[in-house]
Amino acid sequence: MADDDPKSRVDPIAPSGKDGRHPQSGMDMTRRRFAAWFEADPRALGLFRIFFGLLCLWDVARRVPYITLFYSNKGVLTNHYGLFRQPSEYVFSLMYNLSRPNEVAIFFGFTAICLIFYTLGLYTRVFQFLVAICMWSIHGRNTIIENGGDVVLNIWLLWTLFLPLGRRFSLDALRLGLRNESEPDAAALNARERDTRPVWSLAMFAVLCQLSVIYFFNTVHKGGRTWQDGTALAWVLEQDRIATPFGQWVQDALPMAFTQALSWGTLVIEGIAPLLLLTPFAVVWSRRAAILLLSGLHLGIFLMTDVGLFSPTMMVSYLLLLTPRDFDALSRGLRRLAGPPLEATYDGGVALLHRFARLGARLDALGMVRWTQAQADGPQPGAGAAFVLTEPSTGRAFTGADAVARFAAALPLGRTWAWALAIPGPKHAVGAVLRRLTRDRAALEVEYDLPARDALPPAPPPTPAALRRRRLGFLAAQAIAATFMVALTSQVLIENRFVRSRIAVPQPQWCKALVQYGRFFQGWGMFAPNAPMSDGWIVIDAELADGRHVDPQTGREPVFGPATYGQMDWDQFWGSYSMRIASGGSAHHRQALIDWLRAPVRHLKLPASEKIVAFKVEWIGDRIEDIRGDRTPKVFERYTVVEWPSRRGR
């Protein structure tokens, strides 16, 4: 991922002089330090786009089983209830125009297609916008199942709209390079420079501030007894609704001292994270420390609790923090994995082969291949051997499908998948394609006008008018980013108890609208001030036409006793819904739950063919008395959420 040209490896943040210092004046050094707040490496943006796109695809895929239940008019929240009993003053979702499950499925499919283009980096700017609109629409359609992972995903969609995510590791960069750059021979391929110019944007400063805000308020809000005595994690793992099997094992098998250390370690890591992220000194090592510590924290959260995609989303966002030094170190490690350097020799008189060489030079992100052309007066490779790959250190030579497989192994992490090209089936298919290209290359060159196209001079520099338009566009983007920064800052001031208890700042209506439309909320206090010391769930006692009583959530007889591990086999979505529908905040949507249970279409564990003649939805709360002693849960709370027919109607 780094370049052989030393000019392309200049770190805009790290020292560059021979003595370890910048050769500029002290004032220039100060400017460079603070510039770290606004600069990003284009390779970091490209990596973020790939992993964030995959993360969003995961988010869409995990919602597919709930298309009918949570996103259509045959589920627990119809468009009517969502629009006329809105969860907030300002609501946005294109999905309020969709009623039937197949319409919602089409929208999900469209979102997935946009995410594929986004991840590959094809027409990146267009699909950045489309992906943001689609994901905000999905998250805004049913906010009863919303959690912190949805909120941070919405926020990263916002801030990265202002960053050029397609400059590196994208199909856009590939096609624009082939179109706008001129490499008439192999020497030009070896001399080409890769784009490592830093990206400057106010959005990068917003990313650093956002991360710092999340960890600062998550720290200062954790002032309760469970965090002081270190029992917070132990209490969290008693939450049957969110504890994973691994978390249950940690709770049962490891001593309390272990979970205490993890609880206190959480406070330490979250507390120092803002300092590591915002310091203008030793930026590279400070960010490395932050990435390492925070990734370990969130990996533990992800393994032990099911709180949606909060932890994966946070870990993916750290890719934005990578610096040129990190990519130099990563490149050195990947080069060692890729094997010895290679030399590729091809017939320079064949325009089609030169086009493939240009493509290969761009895919060779590690600089593992040196390109050479066969001499005009020397022996020319024959059909099927017009491209030869050699290892100068060992003398081994590869041709045909073997050359393609060896080249693939030299790509970043290529050895993890290039072996598939050596399997007889794929190997024969690649060999057949190469033979056909060699046989029909003359016709292909005429069809695509390759000799003339590859001989074109480089694209001319932009005109003054084009430069002015770029500057105006850049300034407009920074102004919009600044507007959102003001809006989200106002939300920080009114939504966090640490600030709200000290100062009263009125929020302008336009700030409230921007925050609520995109669900960019800023209240950060997970398990604060104390970890929850009780658990709860809803039990649906549905009476069927034949007199049986069944809970549609489990397909079994209702259980009103304390919950145990494995008894509640729902996931984060239904768990969040059940908790909120029983609370006062979502009481206005309980009629939608009644309508769903009465309807002939249901999608939990009770078939639609089973007719419900009456039901009662009850909230059951349990807790343990002593986290260090008897951990047998006991019911302490039970009340009716909804019932049908109501007692007044009986």
N, C-alpha and C positions, 0 to 999 in steps of 0.2 A: 504494500500500500504506500510505501515511500518510493522516491525516485532515485535513480542513480546520479542525476544531476544535483550537485550540492546546493545550487541556488534554490532548488525547489524544496529543500529541507530546512530552510531558515525558519526558526521558531519565532513567531511574532510576539511571544510572551517570554520565552526563556532567554537568558544571556547569549550573546553571539560573538563577543570579542574573544581574543586569544587568552586573555587573563580571566575570563569568566564574567566580564562586565561589558555592558554596552559601550561602544566607543563614543556615544553621544554624551551630551552634557547631563548634569544631574537633573535639570528640568525635563529633558527628554526621557530620562529614565523614569521619572515620576509619571509622566504621561503614559509611558508604555505599561507601567504597573496598573494604572487605573483603566487603561484600554482593555485589560483582561476582562473587565465587566461587560464589555460590549462586543467582543470578538468571539467568533466560533470558527473552528476548522471545518471546511466544506466536507471533508471525509467523515467527521463526526455527524454532520447533518445527514449525510447519505446513509450511514449505519443506523441512525435513529429512524429514518424513514422506513427502512426495510423491517426492522424489528417492531416498530410501532404499527406498521401496516399489518403485520402478522398478528400482533396483539389485538387489534381491532377486528380482524377476521375471527379470532377466537371468541371475542365478545359477541359478535353477531351469531356465530355458530351455536354458542351455548344458550342463546335465546330462542333458537328455532323450535325446540319442543314446546315452547310456551306461546307460539304465535296465536293460537286460538284462545288460550286462557287469559293472557295479559294484554294482547294487542288487537283483538277483534271484538265486534259487537256480540259475539257468542261467549265471551268470557266474563271475568269478574268486574270489568270496568269498561262499559260501552262508551262510545264517543259522546253520547248525550251527557253522561255523568262527568266525563273528563272535561267537557267544555263549559257546562253550566254550573258545576261545582268544582271550580279550578283549585288546584293545590296552592297557587300563589296568584298574585295580582296580574302578572304578565306570564303568558304561556306561549311556547312556540313548539309546533310539531306538524310536519307535513302529513303525518299519519292520521291526523284527525279527519282527513278526507277519505280514509280507507275503512270500510266496514266489515267486509268478508275476509275470512282467513286466507283465501287464495289471493286477494288483493294485497294483503300484508306480506304474503310469501313472495310476491313479485317485487315488492319494495325491498325486502331483505335480499333477494337475488340481485337487484340493481345495486344495492349497497355493496354486496360482495364483489361484483364486477368492478365497481369504482375502486374498491380497496386493492384489487389485484393490479389494476393499472397504477395506482398510487405506490404500491410496494415495488413494482418493477421500475417505476420512475419514467413512465411514458406519458407525455403531456402532463407533467407533474403539477404545474401551477393550477391547471383546470381541475384536476382530480383532488388536489388539496382542498379546494373550495367545496367540491361536490361531496367528498367524504365528510367534511365538517358538518355540512347541512344534513346529510343523512344520519350521521351518528347522533347529532343533537336532536334530531327528530325521533329517533328510536328511544333515546334516554328521556325525552320530554313527554312521550306518549303516556306512560304510566309511572308516575313518580312515587307511587306507594312502594315499589320494589327498588327504588334508587338507593345507592350507598356511596361511601366515600370514593370507591374505585371509579364509579361513573363520573363523579364530580372532577377528579383529577384528570381523567381522560378527556373530559370536555375542555378543561383548562389548557392541556397540552395541544389539543386541536386548535385552540384559539391562538396561542403564542407562536406556534410553528407556521401559522398562515403567513407570517411576516418574514419567514426565513426561506432561502432558496434550497429546499431539500433535494432538488434534482441535479445539483451541480456535479456531484460525484456518485459513482456506483449506480448509475441509472441508464436506462435506454435512451433518455434524452441526451445525456452527455455522450453516449456512443454515437448516435446518429448525427448530432451536431458536429462532433469531431470529424467524422467521415466526410461530412458535407463541407465544412468550413476550413479544414486544415489541408495543406498540401504536403504530401510526402512522396516525391517522385521515385525514390529508391530506398534501399535498405539502410543506407547511412542516415537518411532523414528519419527513418523509424527509430533508430537507436538514439538519435539526438533529441527526439521530441520531449517536451516538458509537460509534466502533469500539473493539473490545476491544484495548487495548495495555497492560493492567496486567501488570507483570512476574510471572513464575512463580518461586516460591521452592521449591527442592528440594535435598536433599542429593545427589541423583543428578547435578545439574549440577556440583557440586564433584567428584564421582567422574569425570565426563567430562573435566574439566580435568586432574585427577590422572592419569587413564589416558593421555591424550595426552602429558603430560609424562614419564610413566614410559617410554612407548614410545620417545620420542626421546632421553631421557637415557641409557638403557641401550644403545640402538643406537649412541650416540656413544662411551661409555666402553669398550665392548667392541671397538671398531675400533682396536686399538693395534698391529696387525701391520705388517710391512714394506711390504705393498702399499698400505696407506693412508698410510704415512709418505712413500713416494716418489711417490705419486699414480698408481700404475699399477692401482689396484683396479678401476676401471671397465673398463679395457682387458682385464683378465683375465676380468671378468664377461661381456663381449661375446664372449669366446672359447668360452663355454658354448653349444654348438650346441643343447642341449636347451631353452634359454630365450631365446636371442637372436632378436629379431624381424628382419624384412627391413630396417627402418629402423636398428636397432642394428647390423646387419651393414654397412650403408652407412656409418654413423658410424665404425665400426672401420676400414674399408678406405679411406675417402676423406678423413678429417680427420686432422690431425697429432696426435701423441701429446700435445702441449702442451694441446690442447683437452680430451681425456679426463682429463688430469691436473688441469686447472682444475675440471672437473666433480667429480672425486673429492674434491679438497680443499674445494670448495664444499659438497658433501654434509656433510662433517664440520662445517663452520661453521654451516650452516642447522640441522642436527639438534642441534648444541650449544647454540645460543641459543634454540631453540624453547621449552624449559621456562621460561626466564626471561620470554619474551614472553607465554606463556600464563598464568603464575601471578602476574605482578607486579600489585599493587593500585593502581599509579600509571599514569596515561595509558592506561587500560584500552582505550579505543576504538582509539587509534592502535597500541598494542602488538598488539592482536588483528588489526588490519588487516595489520600487517607480517607477523605469523605466518601468516595465511591466504595472503598473496601469496607469501611465500618457500616455504612448504611445498607449496602447490599447484603452483608451478613445479617443485619437486623431484620430486613424485610424477607429474606429467605426463611428465617426462623418463623416469622409471622405467617408466611404462606404455607409452610409445612405443618404448623400446629393448629391453624384456625382457617375456617372458610369465611372470609369476609370479602368475597368477590375478587376483583382484579386490582385491588388497591396496591398490593405489594408488587406484582409484576409491572404495573404501570409506573410506579415510582422507580423501579430498577431500570426500566427501559429509558426513562428520562435522563439517567446519569450518562448515557452515551453522548448527550449534548455537551458534557463537561470535558470530553477528551481533548487533549492538546496535541500539537505536532510532535512533541517528545514521546507521547504515548504511542502514536502511530509509528514512529521510528522504532521504538522498542518492540511493538507488535510485529512489525515487518521483519525485524531480525529473527524473532522467534518463528514466524511462519516460514521464512526462508530455510531455516534449519529443518523444518518438517517437510518442506517441498523437495528436498534432495539436492543433488549437485546442479550447478548452472547448465543451461542448454544452449546449443547453437542450431538455429533453423536456417537451412539452405533451400532456396526455391529458385525456379526459373524466372528471372526478372523480366524476360521478354513476354511472359504470359500475363496479360492484364488481370485475368481472373485470380491467378495465384497472388499477385501483388495486392489485390483487394482483400483476399483472405489474410495476407500478412498484416495489412493495416488493421483489420479487425482483431487479429491475434495480439498485436502490440497493445491494443487498448484493453483487452481482457487480461493481459499479463500485468496485473496490478503490483506484483512483487518485483518486477524487473528481472525475472529469472531467465529470459531468453534474449540472446543476441542474434539479430537477423542479418543474413548475408545472401547475396545473389550469386548464382552460378556464373562463372566467367563465360563471356561470349565465345572465346576461342578454346575453352576447355570442354571436357566431356559433359554433354547435357543429359540430365535424367530422363529416362524414357517414360512411357505411359505407366501410370500407377506409382511412379517414384519421382514425380515432379516436385515433391516436398519431402525433405529428409531432415530428421531431428537427431542430433547427436549429443552425447555427453562427453565434452572434451576431456574431463578428468578420468573417465573410464574407457573411452573409445567406443562405447556402444552406440549403435545407429538404429533408428526406428523409421519405418516407412508405413504408408497407408493407415489403416485403422490403429496400428500400434503407435504411430506417431501422434495421432489424435488423443489416444488414451494417455500417453506420456505427457503431452502438453497439458491436458486437463489436470493431471496430478500436480503440475507445477503452479496451478492457480491457488489462491488462498483457500486453505482447507480442502484442496482438491483431492488429496489422497483418501479422504473419507468417502468419496463417491466415484472417483475415476475408475476404481476396480470394476465397476459394472460394465464399462466399455470393453473390458477384456473377456467378458462372458461370450461364448460362441454366438448366441443370437444377436445381441447388440453389435458385437464386433463384425459379424458378416453384414449387418445392415449398414454400418458406417462404411465398410469397405465397398459395398455396392454403390453407395452414394458418391464416394470419391471416384470410383471408376467411371461412373456416368458423367460426373463433372469434368473429369479429364478428357473423356471421349467427346463431349459436346461443348467444350469450352469455347471453341471458335464461334459457334452459334450464339452462345450466351453473351460473349463479349460484344457481338454486333447488336444483339437485342437490347442490352443495357448500356451500350455506348461507353464501355468501361475505359478503353484507352484515353478517350477524350476527356472523360469525367475525372479520372485520376490525374490528368495533366493540368487541370485547372489551377490557377494561382490561388493563394490563400484569400479568404474573404477580405475585402477592403475594410479599413478602419471605419467606425461609425462616423457619420456626418455630424457637424455641430448641432444641427436640429435634432438628430437622434439622441445625442448626448444630453441636450436640454430636456428632452422628454423623459429620459432615464432619471435625471436628477429630480425632476418634478414628481415622477412616480415614486422615487425613493423617499422624498420629503413627505409626500402624501401618506405613504405607508407608515412612516415614523409618527406622523401626526395622529393617525388612527390608532396606532399602538399606544401612544401616550394617552389618548382618550380612554382606552380600555384600562390602562394602568390607574388612571384617576378613579374610574368606576369601581374597580376591584379593590383599590385601597380604601375607598369609602365603605365597602362591604366588610373589610377587615376591621375597621374601626367600630362598626355597630354590631358585629356578629360574635366577637370574641369577648368573653367575660373579663379577661385581664385588662383590656382597654376600656370596655364599656363601664366598668365600675369606677374608673378614674376620671374619664372625660366623656362628655356628651357632645357628639358631633352629629348634626342633622344630615341625613342622606338626601341629596337631590333626587328628584323623581326620575330624571333621565339615567342616573347611575343605577337606581333600582331596576329600571326596565332592562338595561343592558345585562345586568347580572342575572336576572330571573329568566330572560328569554333563552340564554345559553346555559343556564344552570351552573354558573360560575361561582358557587357559594364559597365562603371563606371562613367558616367556623371550624376550627381545628382543635379537637379535644377528644381523641379516641380513648375510651376507657378512663375518662377524667370527670371530676377530680379523683374518683375512686373507680377501681374495676367493679363491674356489676357483681353484687353478692347474692343475686337471686336469678332464677331462670323462669321462663314461661312459654306457653304454646297454646294454641286453640285446639279444642276437641270438637269435632262435628258429630253429633249423635243424630244420624239420619234413620228414620223409620221407613222401611220399604213396604210395598203393597202386601207382601206375604208375612208381615209382622216382624221380620228380622231387623236388628239395629246394627248399622255399619257406619264406620268413619270413612268417608270418601278419600281422605288423605292417605289411608293405609290399606283400605279394602278389607279391614278386619273389624272386630267388635271394638267399640270405643273404650279407651282406657283413661280413667279419670285419676289414677294414682300418680305418684311422682314419676318423672321421666327418667329413663336410663339410657346409657350409650347404645345407639343403634335402634332405639324405639322410634325416634323421629327420623325417617329416612328421606326427608325432603332436602332440597339444596338451599343455597343462599336466597334465591328469588322467592320461593314459597315461604321460607322462614321469615324473610323481611315483611312479606305481605301479612302473614298471620299475626306478627307482633304489632304491626301498625294498625291493622283493621280493628284490633281489640283495644287500642289506645284511643284517647279522646281526639287526637289530631286528625284521624281519618274516619271519625264516626259518621260524617256526612256521606261516606261511600258504602255504608253497610247495606243500604237498600239494594245496591248493585250486587252484593254478595247473595242476598236473598233471591234476587231475580235469577242469578246464575244457578243456584242450587235447585230452583224450581224448574229450570229450563230442561228440555230433553237432551241437550248436548253438554257433556262434561268431559274433562280430560285430566282426571287424576287417576285414582285406583278403583273408581266405581263406574262400570259401563253405563252408557246412556240408556240401555234397555231396561235398567233397574229403575223403576218409578219410585220417587220419594214422595211420600204422603204427608210427612211432617219431619221437622228437624229442629234441633237446638244447637247453637254454637256457643261453647263455653270457654272461658279463659281459665287456665290452670297455672298457678304460679307455685314453684317449689324453691327450696333453699336448704342449705346445710347449716348446721349450728356452729361447727368448729372446723376451719380449714386444716388445722393440724391434728384433729382428732377424728371423731365419727363423721364420715363424709356421706352418710346415708341421707338422701334428700327427703324432705318432708313437705307436703302441701301446706301452704300458708295462706293461699288466696284462691278463690273460685267464684266466678260470677258469670252471668249470662250475657253474651255479646248481642246476639239476635236469636229470634226463634220464629217459626212459622208452622201452623197458624199462630198468631199472637194470642196471648191470654185474653185480650179484649175481644178477639174474634171467636173465641170458643164458647 
